[in-house]
Amino acid sequence: MSASLQAFQFATTARCSVSRARCGLFHTPHGSVATPCFMPVGTLATVKGVTADQLRGTGASMVLANTYHLHLQPGEAIVAEAGGLHRFMGWDGPLLTDSGGFQVFSLGDINRIDDRGVTFRSPRDGRRIELTPERSMAIQMALGADVAMAFDQCPPYPARESEVADACRRTHAWLERCIASHSRADQALFGIVQGGCFPELRAESARVVASMDLPGIAVGGVSVGEPVEEMHRIVRQVGPLLPEHRPHYLMGVGSLREMAVAVAQGFDLFDCVLPTRLGRHGTALVGGERWNLRNARFRHDHAPLDAGCPCPACRRHSRAYLHHLIRAQELLGKTLLSLHNITHLVRFSRAMARAIREGCFAEDFAPWEPRSPAAHTW
């Protein structure tokens, strides 16, 4: 077993007897991550509007940052000079860096893709940037996160089957190059399954990526505009094809029902910009619903946002006060709602874990029932 695999062991600690849902522990050099786990997104070495100490208070255990954006600003050399990403951002828990592959999708209008890699025009200053598997690995090794993601091509939705097949071929070839160039033993490399909405391409991609026997495996190319029913179908198809002894990461997903559906298929890790994006726009996640705190109905409502939530917004402030902050465009309102929303998703992940351990996941979270996104008993 390689040094990397030894440092990043994954152990299943409990299982659901009805579904493929499981609890686990993923060990990293900066601590163990209990799964299922929601990872807040800190694209530019910060979860927007939230300090590292505040982030710890939400219960978050692992955070995601982005290779492409950190390469543009401030540059990986400065992060490495500071002692790595953990020290640079003041976060001492596990970190994961995306590869820049998602920007192949999201910045499709300013890039050019070929078998060598992707060429961008910087949205900051227009300079030419070439991102290859080797360059992505070099940047991520300099950043020093616990988990680095393989450089992949995420095809858009919709796309022709021939286009998705070409993206899969390129993704698999790039994965081999990532493996060849990645040499940091204290950093795990995860491969990514692609294939769009085409079952045969998904199955083949899962087979290829799993055969590399990396410390973890991710499924990408979901939550990119496809109908939610297609996402569920992909999750249900691919989940059983992933190696049982590795953590399974569903990229870019952070809504309650979709997380529950994925956990039922054996997925362990999730990330999404949703909680802070909603918070910045005055929206709170409460009981599986989205509440717009700008609404006049909250003006005289002096109850806590969610009486069962331990976050600062709920412990210390009322709905009326949060309404006031958002209407007055005070930064504190955005921070408090972001903290609440992150806490909400972390609590939901922990509630699923508790239900798995107690043998009631199937009853409490029933993700296979269209009208049962989750029980509100958590």
C-alpha positions as CSV (number, residue, x, y, z in Angstrom):
1,M,0.0,0.0,0.0
2,S,1.3,3.4,-0.9
3,A,2.2,6.1,1.7
4,S,-0.7,8.2,0.4
5,L,-3.2,5.4,0.9
6,Q,-1.9,4.6,4.4
7,A,-2.3,8.3,5.4
8,F,-5.9,8.5,4.0
9,Q,-7.7,5.4,5.3
10,F,-11.5,5.3,5.1
11,A,-13.4,3.1,7.5
12,T,-17.2,2.4,7.5
13,T,-18.5,2.6,11.1
14,A,-22.3,1.9,10.5
15,R,-24.6,0.8,7.8
16,C,-28.3,1.1,6.9
17,S,-29.9,-2.3,6.5
18,V,-32.4,-1.1,3.9
19,S,-30.3,1.2,1.6
20,R,-26.6,1.7,0.8
21,A,-26.3,4.5,3.4
22,R,-23.3,4.4,5.6
23,C,-21.4,6.3,8.3
24,G,-17.6,6.5,8.0
25,L,-14.4,8.0,9.1
26,F,-12.0,9.5,6.5
27,H,-8.6,10.0,8.0
28,T,-6.4,12.9,6.8
29,P,-3.2,14.6,8.1
30,H,-5.3,17.4,9.6
31,G,-7.9,15.3,11.3
32,S,-10.6,12.7,10.7
33,V,-13.8,13.6,8.8
34,A,-17.0,11.8,10.0
35,T,-19.3,11.1,7.1
36,P,-21.8,11.9,5.7
37,C,-20.2,15.3,5.6
38,F,-21.2,18.6,4.1
39,M,-18.2,20.8,3.1
40,P,-18.6,24.6,2.9
41,V,-17.0,26.2,-0.1
42,G,-14.1,28.6,0.5
43,T,-13.3,29.3,-3.1
44,L,-10.6,32.0,-2.5
45,A,-9.3,30.6,0.8
46,T,-12.4,32.0,2.6
47,V,-15.9,31.0,3.1
48,K,-17.5,34.3,2.1
49,G,-18.2,36.6,5.0
50,V,-17.2,34.0,7.7
51,T,-14.1,33.8,9.8
52,A,-12.3,30.6,10.4
53,D,-13.3,30.7,14.1
54,Q,-17.0,31.3,13.1
55,L,-16.7,28.4,10.6
56,R,-15.5,26.0,13.3
57,G,-18.6,27.1,15.3
58,T,-20.9,25.7,12.6
59,G,-19.5,22.2,13.2
60,A,-18.0,22.1,9.7
61,S,-15.1,19.7,9.6
62,M,-13.7,20.0,6.0
63,V,-13.6,22.9,3.7
64,L,-13.2,23.2,-0.1
65,A,-11.1,25.8,-2.0
66,N,-10.5,26.3,-5.7
67,T,-7.3,25.8,-7.7
68,Y,-8.1,28.1,-10.6
69,H,-9.2,31.1,-8.6
70,L,-6.3,30.8,-6.1
71,H,-3.9,30.5,-9.0
72,L,-5.2,33.8,-10.3
73,Q,-5.2,35.5,-6.9
74,P,-3.0,35.6,-4.9
75,G,-1.1,32.8,-6.7
76,E,0.0,29.5,-5.3
77,A,3.6,30.7,-4.7
78,I,2.3,33.2,-2.1
79,V,0.2,30.5,-0.4
80,A,3.2,28.2,-0.3
81,E,5.4,31.0,1.1
82,A,2.9,31.4,3.9
83,G,3.3,27.7,4.9
84,G,0.4,26.3,2.8
85,L,-3.3,26.9,2.5
86,H,-4.1,25.8,6.1
87,R,-1.9,28.5,7.6
88,F,-2.7,31.1,4.9
89,M,-6.4,31.0,5.7
90,G,-6.2,30.1,9.4
91,W,-8.1,26.8,9.1
92,D,-6.4,23.8,10.8
93,G,-9.0,21.2,9.7
94,P,-9.0,19.1,6.6
95,L,-9.0,20.9,3.2
96,L,-9.9,19.9,-0.3
97,T,-9.0,21.8,-3.5
98,D,-11.0,21.5,-6.7
99,S,-8.8,21.0,-9.7
100,G,-10.0,23.9,-11.9
101,G,-11.9,21.4,-14.0
102,F,-15.3,22.9,-13.1
103,Q,-14.1,26.2,-14.7
104,V,-13.7,24.3,-18.0
105,F,-17.5,24.1,-17.8
106,S,-18.4,27.4,-16.0
107,L,-16.1,29.6,-18.1
108,G,-16.7,27.8,-21.4
109,D,-17.0,31.1,-23.2
110,I,-13.4,32.2,-22.4
111,N,-11.5,28.9,-22.8
112,R,-10.3,26.5,-25.4
113,I,-10.0,22.8,-24.8
114,D,-7.7,20.2,-26.4
115,D,-6.1,17.0,-25.4
116,R,-3.2,18.9,-23.8
117,G,-5.4,20.9,-21.5
118,V,-7.4,24.1,-21.3
119,T,-6.4,27.6,-22.3
120,F,-8.2,30.5,-20.5
121,R,-8.2,34.2,-20.8
122,S,-8.0,35.6,-17.3
123,P,-11.2,37.4,-16.4
124,R,-9.0,39.7,-14.3
125,D,-6.5,41.0,-16.8
126,G,-7.0,39.1,-20.0
127,R,-3.7,37.3,-19.8
128,R,-3.4,33.8,-21.3
129,I,-3.5,30.9,-18.7
130,E,-2.9,27.3,-19.7
131,L,-4.1,24.7,-17.2
132,T,-3.1,21.1,-17.9
133,P,-3.3,18.0,-15.6
134,E,0.4,18.6,-14.7
135,R,-0.1,22.2,-14.0
136,S,-3.2,21.6,-11.9
137,M,-1.3,19.0,-9.8
138,A,1.7,21.4,-9.3
139,I,-0.7,24.2,-8.1
140,Q,-2.5,21.9,-5.8
141,M,0.7,20.4,-4.3
142,A,1.9,24.0,-3.7
143,L,-1.4,24.9,-2.0
144,G,-1.0,21.8,0.2
145,A,-4.7,20.8,0.9
146,D,-5.3,17.3,2.3
147,V,-7.2,16.3,-0.9
148,A,-6.4,17.3,-4.5
149,M,-8.9,16.6,-7.2
150,A,-7.9,15.2,-10.6
151,F,-8.2,17.6,-13.6
152,D,-11.2,16.7,-15.6
153,Q,-13.5,17.9,-18.3
154,C,-17.0,18.6,-17.1
155,P,-19.3,18.7,-20.2
156,P,-22.3,21.1,-20.2
157,Y,-25.9,20.1,-20.2
158,P,-27.3,19.4,-22.6
159,A,-24.6,17.9,-24.8
160,R,-24.5,15.3,-27.6
161,E,-23.4,11.8,-26.6
162,S,-20.4,12.1,-28.9
163,E,-19.3,15.3,-27.1
164,V,-19.7,13.7,-23.6
165,A,-17.8,10.6,-24.8
166,D,-15.0,12.8,-25.9
167,A,-15.0,14.5,-22.5
168,C,-14.8,11.2,-20.8
169,R,-11.9,10.0,-22.9
170,R,-10.1,13.2,-22.1
171,T,-10.9,13.0,-18.4
172,H,-9.5,9.5,-18.2
173,A,-6.4,10.4,-20.1
174,W,-5.9,13.4,-17.9
175,L,-6.4,11.3,-14.8
176,E,-3.4,9.1,-15.8
177,R,-1.3,12.2,-16.2
178,C,-2.4,13.6,-12.9
179,I,-1.4,10.3,-11.2
180,A,2.0,10.4,-13.0
181,S,2.7,14.0,-11.9
182,H,1.3,13.9,-8.3
183,S,4.0,13.2,-5.8
184,R,2.9,14.6,-2.5
185,A,2.5,11.7,0.0
186,D,0.6,13.9,2.5
187,Q,-2.0,14.8,-0.1
188,A,-4.7,12.4,-1.4
189,L,-5.6,12.5,-5.1
190,F,-9.3,11.7,-5.9
191,G,-10.4,10.7,-9.4
192,I,-13.7,12.0,-11.0
193,V,-16.3,10.0,-12.8
194,Q,-18.0,11.8,-15.7
195,G,-20.4,10.7,-18.4
196,G,-23.2,13.2,-18.4
197,C,-26.7,11.7,-18.5
198,F,-25.6,8.7,-20.6
199,P,-25.7,5.4,-18.5
200,E,-23.1,3.5,-20.6
201,L,-20.7,6.4,-20.4
202,R,-21.2,6.7,-16.7
203,A,-20.7,3.0,-16.2
204,E,-17.5,3.0,-18.2
205,S,-16.1,6.1,-16.5
206,A,-16.8,4.6,-13.1
207,R,-15.0,1.4,-14.1
208,V,-12.0,3.3,-15.4
209,V,-11.6,5.7,-12.4
210,A,-12.2,2.9,-9.9
211,S,-9.5,0.8,-11.5
212,M,-6.9,3.5,-10.5
213,D,-7.5,2.6,-6.8
214,L,-7.0,6.2,-5.6
215,P,-7.7,7.2,-2.0
216,G,-11.1,8.5,-2.9
217,I,-13.5,8.8,-5.9
218,A,-15.8,11.6,-6.9
219,V,-18.8,11.9,-9.3
220,G,-18.9,15.2,-11.2
221,G,-21.0,16.6,-14.0
222,V,-24.2,16.8,-11.9
223,S,-26.0,19.9,-10.8
224,V,-25.0,21.5,-14.0
225,G,-28.5,22.3,-15.3
226,E,-29.9,18.8,-15.8
227,P,-33.4,18.1,-14.4
228,V,-33.3,16.9,-10.8
229,E,-34.7,13.6,-11.8
230,E,-31.7,13.0,-14.0
231,M,-29.4,13.8,-11.1
232,H,-31.2,11.2,-9.0
233,R,-31.0,8.6,-11.8
234,I,-27.2,9.2,-12.2
235,V,-26.7,8.9,-8.4
236,R,-28.7,5.7,-8.2
237,Q,-26.8,4.2,-11.2
238,V,-23.3,5.2,-10.3
239,G,-23.4,4.9,-6.5
240,P,-23.3,1.0,-6.5
241,L,-20.4,1.0,-9.0
242,L,-18.0,2.9,-6.8
243,P,-15.3,1.0,-4.7
244,E,-16.8,0.2,-1.3
245,H,-13.5,0.8,0.6
246,R,-13.1,4.5,-0.6
247,P,-14.9,7.7,0.3
248,H,-17.5,8.7,-2.3
249,Y,-17.8,12.5,-3.1
250,L,-20.8,13.9,-5.0
251,M,-19.5,17.3,-6.3
252,G,-21.5,20.5,-6.2
253,V,-24.6,19.1,-4.4
254,G,-26.0,20.6,-1.1
255,S,-29.8,20.6,-1.1
256,L,-31.4,18.4,1.5
257,R,-33.3,16.0,-0.7
258,E,-30.4,15.5,-3.1
259,M,-28.0,14.8,-0.3
260,A,-30.4,12.3,1.2
261,V,-30.9,10.5,-2.1
262,A,-27.1,10.3,-2.5
263,V,-26.4,9.1,1.0
264,A,-28.9,6.3,0.4
265,Q,-26.7,5.3,-2.5
266,G,-23.5,5.3,-0.4
267,F,-22.2,8.8,-1.0
268,D,-20.2,10.4,1.8
269,L,-19.0,13.9,0.9
270,F,-20.8,16.9,-0.5
271,D,-20.1,20.6,-1.2
272,C,-22.1,23.5,-2.5
273,V,-21.9,27.3,-2.5
274,L,-25.7,27.4,-1.7
275,P,-25.6,28.3,2.1
276,T,-23.5,31.4,1.8
277,R,-24.9,32.5,-1.5
278,L,-28.4,32.3,-0.1
279,G,-27.2,34.1,3.1
280,R,-25.7,37.0,1.1
281,H,-29.1,37.4,-0.6
282,G,-31.1,37.4,2.7
283,T,-32.4,33.8,2.5
284,A,-32.4,31.3,5.4
285,L,-32.7,27.6,5.3
286,V,-35.3,26.5,7.9
287,G,-36.9,23.1,8.1
288,G,-36.2,22.3,4.5
289,E,-37.6,25.5,3.3
290,R,-36.1,28.8,2.1
291,W,-37.2,31.9,3.9
292,N,-36.7,35.3,2.4
293,L,-35.9,37.5,5.4
294,R,-36.7,40.6,3.4
295,N,-40.4,39.7,3.6
296,A,-42.6,42.1,5.7
297,R,-44.1,39.1,7.6
298,F,-40.8,39.0,9.7
299,R,-40.9,42.7,10.7
300,H,-42.7,42.1,14.0
301,D,-41.7,38.4,14.5
302,H,-39.5,38.3,17.6
303,A,-39.2,34.5,17.7
304,P,-35.8,32.9,16.9
305,L,-35.2,32.0,13.3
306,D,-35.1,28.3,14.2
307,A,-35.5,27.4,17.9
308,G,-33.6,24.1,17.5
309,C,-30.5,25.6,15.8
310,P,-27.4,26.4,17.9
311,C,-26.0,29.0,15.5
312,P,-25.4,32.7,16.6
313,A,-28.3,33.9,14.5
314,C,-30.8,31.6,16.2
315,R,-29.3,31.7,19.7
316,R,-29.0,35.5,20.1
317,H,-31.3,37.2,17.6
318,S,-34.9,37.3,16.4
319,R,-36.4,37.1,12.9
320,A,-37.3,40.7,13.2
321,Y,-33.7,41.7,13.9
322,L,-32.4,39.6,11.0
323,H,-35.2,41.2,8.8
324,H,-33.9,44.6,9.9
325,L,-30.3,43.8,9.1
326,I,-31.1,42.5,5.6
327,R,-33.4,45.3,4.8
328,A,-30.8,47.8,6.0
329,Q,-28.1,45.9,3.9
330,E,-25.9,45.5,7.0
331,L,-23.0,43.0,6.5
332,L,-23.8,41.4,9.8
333,G,-27.1,40.1,8.5
334,K,-25.4,38.4,5.6
335,T,-22.8,36.8,7.9
336,L,-25.4,35.6,10.4
337,L,-27.6,34.0,7.7
338,S,-24.5,32.4,6.1
339,L,-23.5,30.9,9.5
340,H,-27.1,29.7,10.0
341,N,-27.3,28.1,6.5
342,I,-23.9,26.3,6.9
343,T,-25.0,25.1,10.4
344,H,-28.3,23.9,8.9
345,L,-26.5,21.7,6.3
346,V,-24.0,20.4,8.8
347,R,-26.8,19.5,11.2
348,F,-28.7,17.7,8.4
349,S,-25.6,15.7,7.6
350,R,-25.1,14.7,11.2
351,A,-28.8,13.9,11.5
352,M,-28.5,11.4,8.6
353,A,-25.4,9.9,10.3
354,R,-27.3,9.5,13.6
355,A,-30.3,7.9,11.8
356,I,-27.9,5.4,10.1
357,R,-26.4,4.5,13.4
358,E,-29.7,4.1,15.1
359,G,-31.2,2.1,12.3
360,C,-33.9,4.5,11.3
361,F,-32.5,6.2,8.2
362,A,-35.0,4.5,5.9
363,E,-37.9,5.8,8.0
364,D,-36.6,9.3,8.8
365,F,-35.1,10.2,5.4
366,A,-36.9,8.0,2.9
367,P,-35.2,9.6,-0.2
368,W,-36.6,7.0,-2.5
369,E,-40.1,8.4,-1.9
370,P,-40.8,11.3,-4.2
371,R,-42.8,13.2,-1.5
372,S,-40.5,12.5,1.4
373,P,-37.3,14.7,1.0
374,A,-36.5,14.3,4.7
375,A,-38.2,14.1,8.1
376,H,-38.1,17.3,10.1
377,T,-37.4,15.6,13.4
378,W,-33.7,16.4,13.2
